[in-house]
């Protein structure tokens, strides 16, 4: 983990270093979250529900599971396992 520095302006604004923006996939309009714990502040990407859903949809479409139920995906495997167990 790198330590990156930024200066706070008189208005309390901070420019996030480019390396951090790339690492966290933060661009103009992105939301970020600040968490404080004593004298420490953590900055993290605050992904919206819509962005998370879109990311899951893209991944599901890529791996062929989008629109399928759990039974569609695991049913054949589960049925075979139950049958093997019943025979033993």
C-alpha positions in Angstrom: 0.0 0.0 0.0 1.4 3.4 -1.0 1.2 6.4 1.1 -0.1 9.4 -1.0 -0.4 13.0 0.1 -2.7 15.8 -0.8 -3.0 19.4 0.5 -6.3 20.6 2.0 -7.4 24.0 0.6 -8.8 26.8 2.6 -12.3 25.6 1.6 -11.5 22.1 3.0 -11.2 20.6 -0.5 -8.7 17.9 -1.4 -7.6 16.7 -4.9 -7.3 12.9 -4.8 -4.0 11.8 -6.4 -4.4 10.4 -9.9 -2.9 7.0 -8.8 -5.6 6.7 -6.1 -8.3 7.6 -8.6 -7.2 5.0 -11.0 -6.8 2.3 -8.3 -10.3 2.9 -6.9 -11.9 3.6 -10.4 -13.0 7.1 -9.3 -13.9 9.6 -11.9 -15.8 12.9 -12.1 -19.2 12.4 -10.5 -18.1 9.3 -8.5 -19.1 9.2 -4.8 -16.5 8.5 -2.2 -16.9 7.7 1.5 -14.9 9.0 4.4 -14.7 7.0 7.6 -13.2 8.4 10.7 -11.8 6.4 13.6 -10.1 8.5 16.2 -7.3 10.4 14.4 -7.5 8.3 11.2 -9.6 8.9 8.1 -10.2 6.2 5.5 -11.3 7.1 2.0 -13.1 4.5 -0.1 -15.1 4.3 -3.3 -18.8 4.5 -2.4 -20.3 2.5 -5.2 -24.0 3.1 -5.7 -26.6 0.3 -5.7 -27.2 0.9 -9.5 -23.5 0.6 -10.3 -23.2 -2.6 -8.3 -26.2 -4.1 -10.0 -24.8 -3.1 -13.4 -21.5 -4.7 -12.6 -23.2 -7.9 -11.4 -25.3 -8.0 -14.5 -22.3 -7.7 -16.8 -20.4 -10.4 -14.9 -23.5 -12.7 -15.0 -24.0 -12.2 -18.7 -20.3 -12.9 -19.3 -20.5 -16.2 -17.4 -23.9 -17.2 -18.8 -25.8 -17.1 -15.5 -27.9 -13.9 -16.1 -31.6 -14.6 -15.8 -31.2 -18.1 -14.4 -32.4 -19.3 -11.1 -30.3 -21.1 -8.5 -32.0 -24.4 -9.5 -31.1 -23.7 -13.2 -27.4 -23.3 -12.1 -27.0 -25.8 -9.3 -29.9 -28.2 -9.9 -28.1 -30.7 -12.1 -25.1 -30.8 -9.9 -27.2 -31.1 -6.8 -29.4 -33.9 -8.2 -26.3 -35.9 -9.3 -24.8 -35.5 -5.8 -28.0 -36.6 -4.1 -28.1 -39.6 -6.4 -24.5 -40.6 -5.7 -25.1 -40.2 -1.9 -28.3 -42.3 -2.1 -26.3 -45.2 -3.8 -23.6 -45.2 -1.2 
